[in-house]
C-alpha cells in the first residue's frame, strides 16, 4: 500500500515552490493540448464543457478559437 501514499499529499499552495511547479504544469502539457486540439472538430460548436482536466489550458484555447459564437464552461 505504500504506492498509494501520494493520495495523502496535501500541497501548501502558499509555498513559492509549489506555486512555481504549478505554473510549470501548463508549459509541459501545452504540446499535448495543442495536439489534442488539432483533432477536435470545431464546426458548428456552440457549447464546450471542461470537466476538470487540469489547469484549463484546452478550455482557454478553445474559447479563443471559437470566440463569441460559443459558450465555454
PDB file of N, CA, C, O and CB in Angstrom:
ATOM      1  N   UNK A   1       0.801  -1.211   0.000  1.00  0.00           N
ATOM      2  CA  UNK A   1       0.000   0.000   0.000  1.00  0.00           C
ATOM      3  C   UNK A   1       0.842   1.272   0.000  1.00  0.00           C
ATOM      4  O   UNK A   1       0.296   2.370  -0.113  1.00  0.00           O
ATOM      5  CB  UNK A   1      -0.910   0.000   1.189  1.00  0.00           C
ATOM      6  N   UNK A   2       2.145   1.145   0.123  1.00  0.00           N
ATOM      7  CA  UNK A   2       2.999   2.326   0.105  1.00  0.00           C
ATOM      8  C   UNK A   2       2.919   3.074  -1.215  1.00  0.00           C
ATOM      9  O   UNK A   2       3.214   4.268  -1.276  1.00  0.00           O
ATOM     10  CB  UNK A   2       4.428   1.933   0.380  1.00  0.00           C
ATOM     11  N   UNK A   3       2.518   2.373  -2.274  1.00  0.00           N
ATOM     12  CA  UNK A   3       2.410   3.013  -3.582  1.00  0.00           C
ATOM     13  C   UNK A   3       1.306   4.058  -3.618  1.00  0.00           C
ATOM     14  O   UNK A   3       1.287   4.897  -4.518  1.00  0.00           O
ATOM     15  CB  UNK A   3       2.162   1.973  -4.651  1.00  0.00           C
ATOM     16  N   UNK A   4       0.396   4.028  -2.669  1.00  0.00           N
ATOM     17  CA  UNK A   4      -0.728   4.964  -2.655  1.00  0.00           C
ATOM     18  C   UNK A   4      -0.504   6.157  -1.733  1.00  0.00           C
ATOM     19  O   UNK A   4      -1.427   6.942  -1.516  1.00  0.00           O
ATOM     20  CB  UNK A   4      -1.980   4.244  -2.240  1.00  0.00           C
ATOM     21  N   UNK A   5       0.688   6.310  -1.193  1.00  0.00           N
ATOM     22  CA  UNK A   5       0.963   7.423  -0.296  1.00  0.00           C
ATOM     23  C   UNK A   5       0.772   8.779  -0.960  1.00  0.00           C
ATOM     24  O   UNK A   5       0.487   9.764  -0.279  1.00  0.00           O
ATOM     25  CB  UNK A   5       2.362   7.315   0.230  1.00  0.00           C
ATOM     26  N   UNK A   6       0.926   8.844  -2.281  1.00  0.00           N
ATOM     27  CA  UNK A   6       0.738  10.117  -2.975  1.00  0.00           C
ATOM     28  C   UNK A   6      -0.680  10.642  -2.817  1.00  0.00           C
ATOM     29  O   UNK A   6      -0.906  11.842  -2.971  1.00  0.00           O
ATOM     30  CB  UNK A   6       1.070   9.965  -4.450  1.00  0.00           C
ATOM     31  N   UNK A   7      -1.646   9.771  -2.513  1.00  0.00           N
ATOM     32  CA  UNK A   7      -3.023  10.209  -2.331  1.00  0.00           C
ATOM     33  C   UNK A   7      -3.187  11.074  -1.086  1.00  0.00           C
ATOM     34  O   UNK A   7      -4.159  11.821  -0.974  1.00  0.00           O
ATOM     35  CB  UNK A   7      -3.941   9.008  -2.249  1.00  0.00           C
ATOM     36  N   UNK A   8      -2.249  10.979  -0.158  1.00  0.00           N
ATOM     37  CA  UNK A   8      -2.302  11.757   1.074  1.00  0.00           C
ATOM     38  C   UNK A   8      -1.529  13.063   0.983  1.00  0.00           C
ATOM     39  O   UNK A   8      -1.439  13.800   1.965  1.00  0.00           O
ATOM     40  CB  UNK A   8      -1.771  10.941   2.216  1.00  0.00           C
ATOM     41  N   UNK A   9      -0.973  13.354  -0.178  1.00  0.00           N
ATOM     42  CA  UNK A   9      -0.181  14.575  -0.357  1.00  0.00           C
ATOM     43  C   UNK A   9      -1.084  15.800  -0.302  1.00  0.00           C
ATOM     44  O   UNK A   9      -2.062  15.894  -1.044  1.00  0.00           O
ATOM     45  CB  UNK A   9       0.591  14.538  -1.696  1.00  0.00           C
ATOM     46  N   UNK A  10      -0.753  16.731   0.576  1.00  0.00           N
ATOM     47  CA  UNK A  10      -1.506  17.976   0.718  1.00  0.00           C
ATOM     48  C   UNK A  10      -0.559  19.145   0.488  1.00  0.00           C
ATOM     49  O   UNK A  10       0.110  19.590   1.421  1.00  0.00           O
ATOM     50  CB  UNK A  10      -2.182  18.074   2.123  1.00  0.00           C
ATOM     51  N   UNK A  11      -0.493  19.649  -0.739  1.00  0.00           N
ATOM     52  CA  UNK A  11       0.446  20.743  -1.029  1.00  0.00           C
ATOM     53  C   UNK A  11       0.034  22.037  -0.345  1.00  0.00           C
ATOM     54  O   UNK A  11      -1.151  22.301  -0.140  1.00  0.00           O
ATOM     55  CB  UNK A  11       0.547  20.969  -2.534  1.00  0.00           C
ATOM     56  N   UNK A  12       1.021  22.828  -0.001  1.00  0.00           N
ATOM     57  CA  UNK A  12       0.795  24.157   0.567  1.00  0.00           C
ATOM     58  C   UNK A  12       0.808  25.147  -0.591  1.00  0.00           C
ATOM     59  O   UNK A  12       1.877  25.528  -1.068  1.00  0.00           O
ATOM     60  CB  UNK A  12       1.884  24.526   1.656  1.00  0.00           C
ATOM     61  N   UNK A  13      -0.366  25.564  -1.047  1.00  0.00           N
ATOM     62  CA  UNK A  13      -0.470  26.446  -2.212  1.00  0.00           C
ATOM     63  C   UNK A  13      -0.028  27.877  -1.918  1.00  0.00           C
ATOM     64  O   UNK A  13      -0.105  28.741  -2.792  1.00  0.00           O
ATOM     65  CB  UNK A  13      -1.891  26.455  -2.719  1.00  0.00           C
ATOM     66  N   UNK A  14       0.428  28.132  -0.707  1.00  0.00           N
ATOM     67  CA  UNK A  14       1.036  29.420  -0.380  1.00  0.00           C
ATOM     68  C   UNK A  14       2.556  29.360  -0.484  1.00  0.00           C
ATOM     69  O   UNK A  14       3.239  30.378  -0.371  1.00  0.00           O
ATOM     70  CB  UNK A  14       0.628  29.858   1.025  1.00  0.00           C
ATOM     71  N   UNK A  15       3.071  28.162  -0.700  1.00  0.00           N
ATOM     72  CA  UNK A  15       4.512  27.967  -0.797  1.00  0.00           C
ATOM     73  C   UNK A  15       5.016  28.400  -2.174  1.00  0.00           C
ATOM     74  O   UNK A  15       4.466  27.969  -3.187  1.00  0.00           O
ATOM     75  CB  UNK A  15       4.875  26.494  -0.529  1.00  0.00           C
ATOM     76  N   UNK A  16       6.047  29.239  -2.233  1.00  0.00           N
ATOM     77  CA  UNK A  16       6.594  29.662  -3.527  1.00  0.00           C
ATOM     78  C   UNK A  16       7.046  28.484  -4.394  1.00  0.00           C
ATOM     79  O   UNK A  16       6.935  28.545  -5.619  1.00  0.00           O
ATOM     80  CB  UNK A  16       7.762  30.603  -3.306  1.00  0.00           C
ATOM     81  N   UNK A  17       7.550  27.421  -3.778  1.00  0.00           N
ATOM     82  CA  UNK A  17       7.991  26.258  -4.543  1.00  0.00           C
ATOM     83  C   UNK A  17       6.803  25.545  -5.190  1.00  0.00           C
ATOM     84  O   UNK A  17       6.878  25.146  -6.353  1.00  0.00           O
ATOM     85  CB  UNK A  17       8.764  25.286  -3.639  1.00  0.00           C
ATOM     86  N   UNK A  18       5.726  25.385  -4.457  1.00  0.00           N
ATOM     87  CA  UNK A  18       4.536  24.719  -5.004  1.00  0.00           C
ATOM     88  C   UNK A  18       3.938  25.576  -6.112  1.00  0.00           C
ATOM     89  O   UNK A  18       3.531  25.053  -7.150  1.00  0.00           O
ATOM     90  CB  UNK A  18       3.480  24.455  -3.889  1.00  0.00           C
ATOM     91  N   UNK A  19       3.882  26.871  -5.902  1.00  0.00           N
ATOM     92  CA  UNK A  19       3.344  27.776  -6.924  1.00  0.00           C
ATOM     93  C   UNK A  19       4.179  27.708  -8.196  1.00  0.00           C
ATOM     94  O   UNK A  19       3.628  27.686  -9.297  1.00  0.00           O
ATOM     95  CB  UNK A  19       3.297  29.223  -6.398  1.00  0.00           C
ATOM     96  N   UNK A  20       5.495  27.674  -8.058  1.00  0.00           N
ATOM     97  CA  UNK A  20       6.377  27.605  -9.226  1.00  0.00           C
ATOM     98  C   UNK A  20       6.145  26.317 -10.012  1.00  0.00           C
ATOM     99  O   UNK A  20       6.096  26.345 -11.241  1.00  0.00           O
ATOM    100  CB  UNK A  20       7.848  27.702  -8.794  1.00  0.00           C
ATOM    101  N   UNK A  21       6.005  25.197  -9.322  1.00  0.00           N
ATOM    102  CA  UNK A  21       5.755  23.922 -10.001  1.00  0.00           C
ATOM    103  C   UNK A  21       4.397  23.942 -10.685  1.00  0.00           C
ATOM    104  O   UNK A  21       4.272  23.501 -11.828  1.00  0.00           O
ATOM    105  CB  UNK A  21       5.830  22.749  -9.005  1.00  0.00           C
ATOM    106  N   UNK A  22       3.381  24.449 -10.001  1.00  0.00           N
ATOM    107  CA  UNK A  22       2.037  24.518 -10.576  1.00  0.00           C
ATOM    108  C   UNK A  22       2.029  25.380 -11.831  1.00  0.00           C
ATOM    109  O   UNK A  22       1.351  25.042 -12.801  1.00  0.00           O
ATOM    110  CB  UNK A  22       1.039  25.071  -9.548  1.00  0.00           C
ATOM    111  N   UNK A  23       2.766  26.484 -11.834  1.00  0.00           N
ATOM    112  CA  UNK A  23       2.852  27.351 -13.005  1.00  0.00           C
ATOM    113  C   UNK A  23       3.494  26.643 -14.190  1.00  0.00           C
ATOM    114  O   UNK A  23       3.174  26.947 -15.339  1.00  0.00           O
ATOM    115  CB  UNK A  23       3.635  28.606 -12.669  1.00  0.00           C
ATOM    116  N   UNK A  24       4.394  25.704 -13.925  1.00  0.00           N
ATOM    117  CA  UNK A  24       5.090  24.976 -14.993  1.00  0.00           C
ATOM    118  C   UNK A  24       4.197  23.921 -15.649  1.00  0.00           C
ATOM    119  O   UNK A  24       4.464  23.515 -16.780  1.00  0.00           O
ATOM    120  CB  UNK A  24       6.345  24.311 -14.439  1.00  0.00           C
ATOM    121  N   UNK A  25       3.160  23.476 -14.974  1.00  0.00           N
ATOM    122  CA  UNK A  25       2.317  22.395 -15.500  1.00  0.00           C
ATOM    123  C   UNK A  25       1.770  22.757 -16.881  1.00  0.00           C
ATOM    124  O   UNK A  25       1.779  21.923 -17.786  1.00  0.00           O
ATOM    125  CB  UNK A  25       1.153  22.096 -14.529  1.00  0.00           C
ATOM    126  N   UNK A  26       1.303  23.968 -17.047  1.00  0.00           N
ATOM    127  CA  UNK A  26       0.745  24.360 -18.344  1.00  0.00           C
ATOM    128  C   UNK A  26       1.804  24.315 -19.441  1.00  0.00           C
ATOM    129  O   UNK A  26       1.480  24.025 -20.593  1.00  0.00           O
ATOM    130  CB  UNK A  26       0.140  25.764 -18.261  1.00  0.00           C
ATOM    131  N   UNK A  27       3.046  24.591 -19.110  1.00  0.00           N
ATOM    132  CA  UNK A  27       4.105  24.582 -20.112  1.00  0.00           C
ATOM    133  C   UNK A  27       4.397  23.181 -20.624  1.00  0.00           C
ATOM    134  O   UNK A  27       4.504  22.975 -21.833  1.00  0.00           O
ATOM    135  CB  UNK A  27       5.364  25.189 -19.541  1.00  0.00           C
ATOM    136  N   UNK A  28       4.528  22.214 -19.719  1.00  0.00           N
ATOM    137  CA  UNK A  28       4.871  20.869 -20.185  1.00  0.00           C
ATOM    138  C   UNK A  28       3.684  20.134 -20.770  1.00  0.00           C
ATOM    139  O   UNK A  28       3.871  19.168 -21.509  1.00  0.00           O
ATOM    140  CB  UNK A  28       5.450  20.062 -19.057  1.00  0.00           C
ATOM    141  N   UNK A  29       2.463  20.560 -20.464  1.00  0.00           N
ATOM    142  CA  UNK A  29       1.291  19.897 -21.039  1.00  0.00           C
ATOM    143  C   UNK A  29       0.769  20.611 -22.284  1.00  0.00           C
ATOM    144  O   UNK A  29      -0.124  20.093 -22.955  1.00  0.00           O
ATOM    145  CB  UNK A  29       0.188  19.810 -20.003  1.00  0.00           C
ATOM    146  N   UNK A  30       1.299  21.776 -22.603  1.00  0.00           N
ATOM    147  CA  UNK A  30       0.793  22.562 -23.731  1.00  0.00           C
ATOM    148  C   UNK A  30       0.918  21.827 -25.056  1.00  0.00           C
ATOM    149  O   UNK A  30       0.003  21.891 -25.878  1.00  0.00           O
ATOM    150  CB  UNK A  30       1.529  23.880 -23.814  1.00  0.00           C
ATOM    151  N   UNK A  31       2.015  21.136 -25.282  1.00  0.00           N
ATOM    152  CA  UNK A  31       2.192  20.431 -26.552  1.00  0.00           C
ATOM    153  C   UNK A  31       1.122  19.364 -26.740  1.00  0.00           C
ATOM    154  O   UNK A  31       0.553  19.236 -27.825  1.00  0.00           O
ATOM    155  CB  UNK A  31       3.584  19.796 -26.621  1.00  0.00           C
ATOM    156  N   UNK A  32       0.846  18.599 -25.686  1.00  0.00           N
ATOM    157  CA  UNK A  32      -0.221  17.597 -25.772  1.00  0.00           C
ATOM    158  C   UNK A  32      -1.561  18.273 -26.031  1.00  0.00           C
ATOM    159  O   UNK A  32      -2.349  17.800 -26.849  1.00  0.00           O
ATOM    160  CB  UNK A  32      -0.287  16.757 -24.480  1.00  0.00           C
ATOM    161  N   UNK A  33      -1.819  19.374 -25.337  1.00  0.00           N
ATOM    162  CA  UNK A  33      -3.079  20.095 -25.522  1.00  0.00           C
ATOM    163  C   UNK A  33      -3.243  20.581 -26.947  1.00  0.00           C
ATOM    164  O   UNK A  33      -4.331  20.478 -27.513  1.00  0.00           O
ATOM    165  CB  UNK A  33      -3.160  21.271 -24.568  1.00  0.00           C
ATOM    166  N   UNK A  34      -2.182  21.108 -27.538  1.00  0.00           N
ATOM    167  CA  UNK A  34      -2.252  21.578 -28.923  1.00  0.00           C
ATOM    168  C   UNK A  34      -2.481  20.419 -29.890  1.00  0.00           C
ATOM    169  O   UNK A  34      -3.253  20.549 -30.841  1.00  0.00           O
ATOM    170  CB  UNK A  34      -0.967  22.327 -29.298  1.00  0.00           C
ATOM    171  N   UNK A  35      -1.818  19.290 -29.654  1.00  0.00           N
ATOM    172  CA  UNK A  35      -2.046  18.112 -30.499  1.00  0.00           C
ATOM    173  C   UNK A  35      -3.489  17.629 -30.372  1.00  0.00           C
ATOM    174  O   UNK A  35      -4.114  17.259 -31.365  1.00  0.00           O
ATOM    175  CB  UNK A  35      -1.070  16.976 -30.120  1.00  0.00           C
ATOM    176  N   UNK A  36      -4.005  17.633 -29.164  1.00  0.00           N
ATOM    177  CA  UNK A  36      -5.388  17.243 -28.943  1.00  0.00           C
ATOM    178  C   UNK A  36      -6.346  18.170 -29.677  1.00  0.00           C
ATOM    179  O   UNK A  36      -7.297  17.712 -30.310  1.00  0.00           O
ATOM    180  CB  UNK A  36      -5.704  17.235 -27.455  1.00  0.00           C
ATOM    181  N   UNK A  37      -6.096  19.475 -29.593  1.00  0.00           N
ATOM    182  CA  UNK A  37      -6.985  20.449 -30.216  1.00  0.00           C
ATOM    183  C   UNK A  37      -6.968  20.368 -31.746  1.00  0.00           C
ATOM    184  O   UNK A  37      -7.934  20.767 -32.396  1.00  0.00           O
ATOM    185  CB  UNK A  37      -6.603  21.845 -29.776  1.00  0.00           C
ATOM    186  N   UNK A  38      -5.883  19.857 -32.320  1.00  0.00           N
ATOM    187  CA  UNK A  38      -5.844  19.672 -33.772  1.00  0.00           C
ATOM    188  C   UNK A  38      -6.869  18.641 -34.228  1.00  0.00           C
ATOM    189  O   UNK A  38      -7.297  18.661 -35.382  1.00  0.00           O
ATOM    190  CB  UNK A  38      -4.445  19.247 -34.217  1.00  0.00           C
ATOM    191  N   UNK A  39      -7.265  17.741 -33.329  1.00  0.00           N
ATOM    192  CA  UNK A  39      -8.194  16.667 -33.668  1.00  0.00           C
ATOM    193  C   UNK A  39      -9.646  16.990 -33.310  1.00  0.00           C
ATOM    194  O   UNK A  39     -10.546  16.228 -33.664  1.00  0.00           O
ATOM    195  CB  UNK A  39      -7.776  15.402 -32.971  1.00  0.00           C
ATOM    196  N   UNK A  40      -9.888  18.092 -32.621  1.00  0.00           N
ATOM    197  CA  UNK A  40     -11.246  18.441 -32.195  1.00  0.00           C
ATOM    198  C   UNK A  40     -11.947  19.204 -33.320  1.00  0.00           C
ATOM    199  O   UNK A  40     -11.500  20.285 -33.703  1.00  0.00           O
ATOM    200  CB  UNK A  40     -11.220  19.291 -30.883  1.00  0.00           C
ATOM    201  N   UNK A  41     -13.048  18.648 -33.857  1.00  0.00           N
ATOM    202  CA  UNK A  41     -13.783  19.382 -34.897  1.00  0.00           C
ATOM    203  C   UNK A  41     -14.514  20.573 -34.274  1.00  0.00           C
ATOM    204  O   UNK A  41     -15.229  20.411 -33.284  1.00  0.00           O
ATOM    205  CB  UNK A  41     -14.793  18.446 -35.626  1.00  0.00           C
ATOM    206  N   UNK A  42     -14.341  21.751 -34.839  1.00  0.00           N
ATOM    207  CA  UNK A  42     -14.920  22.962 -34.255  1.00  0.00           C
ATOM    208  C   UNK A  42     -16.098  23.521 -35.057  1.00  0.00           C
ATOM    209  O   UNK A  42     -16.708  24.509 -34.648  1.00  0.00           O
ATOM    210  CB  UNK A  42     -13.857  24.019 -34.131  1.00  0.00           C
ATOM    211  N   UNK A  43     -16.417  22.908 -36.176  1.00  0.00           N
ATOM    212  CA  UNK A  43     -17.547  23.391 -36.977  1.00  0.00           C
ATOM    213  C   UNK A  43     -18.844  23.206 -36.195  1.00  0.00           C
ATOM    214  O   UNK A  43     -19.105  22.134 -35.649  1.00  0.00           O
ATOM    215  CB  UNK A  43     -17.621  22.646 -38.341  1.00  0.00           C
ATOM    216  N   UNK A  44     -19.635  24.243 -36.149  1.00  0.00           N
ATOM    217  CA  UNK A  44     -20.957  24.235 -35.503  1.00  0.00           C
ATOM    218  C   UNK A  44     -20.914  23.988 -34.002  1.00  0.00           C
ATOM    219  O   UNK A  44     -21.923  23.578 -33.429  1.00  0.00           O
ATOM    220  CB  UNK A  44     -21.816  23.192 -36.137  1.00  0.00           C
ATOM    221  N   UNK A  45     -19.786  24.223 -33.348  1.00  0.00           N
ATOM    222  CA  UNK A  45     -19.701  24.066 -31.897  1.00  0.00           C
ATOM    223  C   UNK A  45     -20.264  25.316 -31.237  1.00  0.00           C
ATOM    224  O   UNK A  45     -19.842  26.433 -31.535  1.00  0.00           O
ATOM    225  CB  UNK A  45     -18.232  23.810 -31.440  1.00  0.00           C
ATOM    226  N   UNK A  46     -21.227  25.112 -30.331  1.00  0.00           N
ATOM    227  CA  UNK A  46     -21.818  26.248 -29.618  1.00  0.00           C
ATOM    228  C   UNK A  46     -21.641  26.138 -28.109  1.00  0.00           C
ATOM    229  O   UNK A  46     -21.814  27.126 -27.395  1.00  0.00           O
ATOM    230  CB  UNK A  46     -23.293  26.360 -29.950  1.00  0.00           C
ATOM    231  N   UNK A  47     -21.300  24.956 -27.615  1.00  0.00           N
ATOM    232  CA  UNK A  47     -21.105  24.751 -26.180  1.00  0.00           C
ATOM    233  C   UNK A  47     -19.876  23.882 -25.951  1.00  0.00           C
ATOM    234  O   UNK A  47     -19.661  22.895 -26.654  1.00  0.00           O
ATOM    235  CB  UNK A  47     -22.358  24.103 -25.536  1.00  0.00           C
ATOM    236  N   UNK A  48     -19.063  24.261 -24.951  1.00  0.00           N
ATOM    237  CA  UNK A  48     -17.887  23.485 -24.577  1.00  0.00           C
ATOM    238  C   UNK A  48     -17.884  23.355 -23.065  1.00  0.00           C
ATOM    239  O   UNK A  48     -18.096  24.335 -22.351  1.00  0.00           O
ATOM    240  CB  UNK A  48     -16.565  24.151 -25.094  1.00  0.00           C
ATOM    241  N   UNK A  49     -17.644  22.140 -22.574  1.00  0.00           N
ATOM    242  CA  UNK A  49     -17.581  21.891 -21.133  1.00  0.00           C
ATOM    243  C   UNK A  49     -16.248  21.237 -20.803  1.00  0.00           C
ATOM    244  O   UNK A  49     -15.916  20.184 -21.349  1.00  0.00           O
ATOM    245  CB  UNK A  49     -18.768  20.995 -20.662  1.00  0.00           C
ATOM    246  N   UNK A  50     -15.490  21.855 -19.919  1.00  0.00           N
ATOM    247  CA  UNK A  50     -14.245  21.285 -19.412  1.00  0.00           C
ATOM    248  C   UNK A  50     -14.597  20.593 -18.101  1.00  0.00           C
ATOM    249  O   UNK A  50     -15.137  21.219 -17.188  1.00  0.00           O
ATOM    250  CB  UNK A  50     -13.117  22.389 -19.214  1.00  0.00           C
ATOM    251  N   UNK A  51     -14.291  19.309 -18.009  1.00  0.00           N
ATOM    252  CA  UNK A  51     -14.674  18.532 -16.843  1.00  0.00           C
ATOM    253  C   UNK A  51     -13.486  18.377 -15.896  1.00  0.00           C
ATOM    254  O   UNK A  51     -13.097  17.261 -15.552  1.00  0.00           O
ATOM    255  CB  UNK A  51     -15.210  17.155 -17.265  1.00  0.00           C
ATOM    256  N   UNK A  52     -12.918  19.501 -15.480  1.00  0.00           N
ATOM    257  CA  UNK A  52     -11.840  19.480 -14.502  1.00  0.00           C
ATOM    258  C   UNK A  52     -10.622  18.692 -14.926  1.00  0.00           C
ATOM    259  O   UNK A  52     -10.160  17.820 -14.190  1.00  0.00           O
ATOM    260  CB  UNK A  52     -12.341  18.934 -13.236  1.00  0.00           C
ATOM    261  N   UNK A  53     -10.098  18.982 -16.094  1.00  0.00           N
ATOM    262  CA  UNK A  53      -8.982  18.208 -16.637  1.00  0.00           C
ATOM    263  C   UNK A  53      -7.625  18.834 -16.359  1.00  0.00           C
ATOM    264  O   UNK A  53      -6.662  18.516 -17.056  1.00  0.00           O
ATOM    265  CB  UNK A  53      -9.153  18.040 -18.116  1.00  0.00           C
ATOM    266  N   UNK A  54      -7.513  19.686 -15.395  1.00  0.00           N
ATOM    267  CA  UNK A  54      -6.217  20.279 -15.075  1.00  0.00           C
ATOM    268  C   UNK A  54      -6.295  21.783 -14.926  1.00  0.00           C
ATOM    269  O   UNK A  54      -7.185  22.312 -14.260  1.00  0.00           O
ATOM    270  CB  UNK A  54      -5.209  19.931 -16.136  1.00  0.00           C
ATOM    271  N   UNK A  55      -5.354  22.462 -15.554  1.00  0.00           N
ATOM    272  CA  UNK A  55      -5.236  23.911 -15.375  1.00  0.00           C
ATOM    273  C   UNK A  55      -6.144  24.714 -16.297  1.00  0.00           C
ATOM    274  O   UNK A  55      -6.178  25.941 -16.205  1.00  0.00           O
ATOM    275  CB  UNK A  55      -3.817  24.332 -15.597  1.00  0.00           C
ATOM    276  N   UNK A  56      -6.870  24.061 -17.170  1.00  0.00           N
ATOM    277  CA  UNK A  56      -7.801  24.764 -18.049  1.00  0.00           C
ATOM    278  C   UNK A  56      -7.213  25.183 -19.377  1.00  0.00           C
ATOM    279  O   UNK A  56      -7.860  25.911 -20.129  1.00  0.00           O
ATOM    280  CB  UNK A  56      -8.319  25.960 -17.362  1.00  0.00           C
ATOM    281  N   UNK A  57      -5.999  24.743 -19.692  1.00  0.00           N
ATOM    282  CA  UNK A  57      -5.360  25.152 -20.947  1.00  0.00           C
ATOM    283  C   UNK A  57      -6.231  24.870 -22.172  1.00  0.00           C
ATOM    284  O   UNK A  57      -6.435  25.774 -22.981  1.00  0.00           O
ATOM    285  CB  UNK A  57      -4.028  24.444 -21.100  1.00  0.00           C
ATOM    286  N   UNK A  58      -6.757  23.637 -22.342  1.00  0.00           N
ATOM    287  CA  UNK A  58      -7.568  23.399 -23.544  1.00  0.00           C
ATOM    288  C   UNK A  58      -8.810  24.282 -23.600  1.00  0.00           C
ATOM    289  O   UNK A  58      -9.202  24.737 -24.675  1.00  0.00           O
ATOM    290  CB  UNK A  58      -7.984  21.943 -23.608  1.00  0.00           C
ATOM    291  N   UNK A  59      -9.424  24.522 -22.459  1.00  0.00           N
ATOM    292  CA  UNK A  59     -10.628  25.344 -22.423  1.00  0.00           C
ATOM    293  C   UNK A  59     -10.333  26.780 -22.849  1.00  0.00           C
ATOM    294  O   UNK A  59     -11.095  27.372 -23.614  1.00  0.00           O
ATOM    295  CB  UNK A  59     -11.237  25.327 -21.024  1.00  0.00           C
ATOM    296  N   UNK A  60      -9.251  27.329 -22.366  1.00  0.00           N
ATOM    297  CA  UNK A  60      -8.870  28.696 -22.739  1.00  0.00           C
ATOM    298  C   UNK A  60      -8.576  28.769 -24.230  1.00  0.00           C
ATOM    299  O   UNK A  60      -8.992  29.712 -24.903  1.00  0.00           O
ATOM    300  CB  UNK A  60      -7.640  29.166 -21.926  1.00  0.00           C
ATOM    301  N   UNK A  61      -7.866  27.784 -24.741  1.00  0.00           N
ATOM    302  CA  UNK A  61      -7.539  27.745 -26.167  1.00  0.00           C
ATOM    303  C   UNK A  61      -8.805  27.613 -27.010  1.00  0.00           C
ATOM    304  O   UNK A  61      -8.931  28.279 -28.037  1.00  0.00           O
ATOM    305  CB  UNK A  61      -6.579  26.582 -26.468  1.00  0.00           C
ATOM    306  N   UNK A  62      -9.741  26.764 -26.592  1.00  0.00           N
ATOM    307  CA  UNK A  62     -10.998  26.624 -27.327  1.00  0.00           C
ATOM    308  C   UNK A  62     -11.805  27.915 -27.295  1.00  0.00           C
ATOM    309  O   UNK A  62     -12.403  28.295 -28.301  1.00  0.00           O
ATOM    310  CB  UNK A  62     -11.825  25.478 -26.749  1.00  0.00           C
ATOM    311  N   UNK A  63     -11.827  28.585 -26.160  1.00  0.00           N
ATOM    312  CA  UNK A  63     -12.545  29.858 -26.060  1.00  0.00           C
ATOM    313  C   UNK A  63     -11.979  30.881 -27.038  1.00  0.00           C
ATOM    314  O   UNK A  63     -12.731  31.625 -27.668  1.00  0.00           O
ATOM    315  CB  UNK A  63     -12.474  30.404 -24.626  1.00  0.00           C
ATOM    316  N   UNK A  64     -10.659  30.919 -27.164  1.00  0.00           N
ATOM    317  CA  UNK A  64     -10.031  31.855 -28.101  1.00  0.00           C
ATOM    318  C   UNK A  64     -10.351  31.485 -29.546  1.00  0.00           C
ATOM    319  O   UNK A  64     -10.609  32.362 -30.369  1.00  0.00           O
ATOM    320  CB  UNK A  64      -8.511  31.885 -27.890  1.00  0.00           C
ATOM    321  N   UNK A  65     -10.335  30.197 -29.855  1.00  0.00           N
ATOM    322  CA  UNK A  65     -10.599  29.749 -31.225  1.00  0.00           C
ATOM    323  C   UNK A  65     -12.056  29.936 -31.626  1.00  0.00           C
ATOM    324  O   UNK A  65     -12.342  30.266 -32.777  1.00  0.00           O
ATOM    325  CB  UNK A  65     -10.215  28.292 -31.376  1.00  0.00           C
ATOM    326  N   UNK A  66     -12.989  29.727 -30.684  1.00  0.00           N
ATOM    327  CA  UNK A  66     -14.405  29.795 -31.000  1.00  0.00           C
ATOM    328  C   UNK A  66     -14.971  31.206 -30.897  1.00  0.00           C
ATOM    329  O   UNK A  66     -15.939  31.538 -31.582  1.00  0.00           O
ATOM    330  CB  UNK A  66     -15.167  28.881 -30.093  1.00  0.00           C
ATOM    331  N   UNK A  67     -14.385  32.025 -30.058  1.00  0.00           N
ATOM    332  CA  UNK A  67     -14.854  33.401 -29.906  1.00  0.00           C
ATOM    333  C   UNK A  67     -16.258  33.481 -29.338  1.00  0.00           C
ATOM    334  O   UNK A  67     -16.662  32.646 -28.530  1.00  0.00           O
ATOM    335  CB  UNK A  67     -14.810  34.109 -31.230  1.00  0.00           C
ATOM    336  N   UNK A  68     -16.999  34.494 -29.768  1.00  0.00           N
ATOM    337  CA  UNK A  68     -18.331  34.768 -29.230  1.00  0.00           C
ATOM    338  C   UNK A  68     -19.401  33.780 -29.693  1.00  0.00           C
ATOM    339  O   UNK A  68     -20.508  33.784 -29.155  1.00  0.00           O
ATOM    340  CB  UNK A  68     -18.746  36.154 -29.613  1.00  0.00           C
ATOM    341  N   UNK A  69     -19.097  32.940 -30.673  1.00  0.00           N
ATOM    342  CA  UNK A  69     -20.135  32.030 -31.201  1.00  0.00           C
ATOM    343  C   UNK A  69     -20.396  30.841 -30.272  1.00  0.00           C
ATOM    344  O   UNK A  69     -21.331  30.078 -30.515  1.00  0.00           O
ATOM    345  CB  UNK A  69     -19.725  31.513 -32.583  1.00  0.00           C
ATOM    346  N   UNK A  70     -19.599  30.664 -29.218  1.00  0.00           N
ATOM    347  CA  UNK A  70     -19.765  29.500 -28.341  1.00  0.00           C
ATOM    348  C   UNK A  70     -19.774  29.913 -26.883  1.00  0.00           C
ATOM    349  O   UNK A  70     -19.207  30.935 -26.497  1.00  0.00           O
ATOM    350  CB  UNK A  70     -18.655  28.480 -28.585  1.00  0.00           C
ATOM    351  N   UNK A  71     -20.437  29.085 -26.083  1.00  0.00           N
ATOM    352  CA  UNK A  71     -20.458  29.249 -24.631  1.00  0.00           C
ATOM    353  C   UNK A  71     -19.474  28.230 -24.050  1.00  0.00           C
ATOM    354  O   UNK A  71     -19.634  27.026 -24.252  1.00  0.00           O
ATOM    355  CB  UNK A  71     -21.919  29.054 -24.040  1.00  0.00           C
ATOM    356  N   UNK A  72     -18.471  28.706 -23.337  1.00  0.00           N
ATOM    357  CA  UNK A  72     -17.411  27.847 -22.839  1.00  0.00           C
ATOM    358  C   UNK A  72     -17.428  27.825 -21.317  1.00  0.00           C
ATOM    359  O   UNK A  72     -17.363  28.874 -20.677  1.00  0.00           O
ATOM    360  CB  UNK A  72     -16.043  28.316 -23.357  1.00  0.00           C
ATOM    361  N   UNK A  73     -17.516  26.617 -20.730  1.00  0.00           N
ATOM    362  CA  UNK A  73     -17.523  26.432 -19.270  1.00  0.00           C
ATOM    363  C   UNK A  73     -16.352  25.607 -18.846  1.00  0.00           C
ATOM    364  O   UNK A  73     -16.182  25.340 -17.656  1.00  0.00           O
ATOM    365  CB  UNK A  73     -18.817  25.776 -18.799  1.00  0.00           C
TER     366      UNK A  73
END
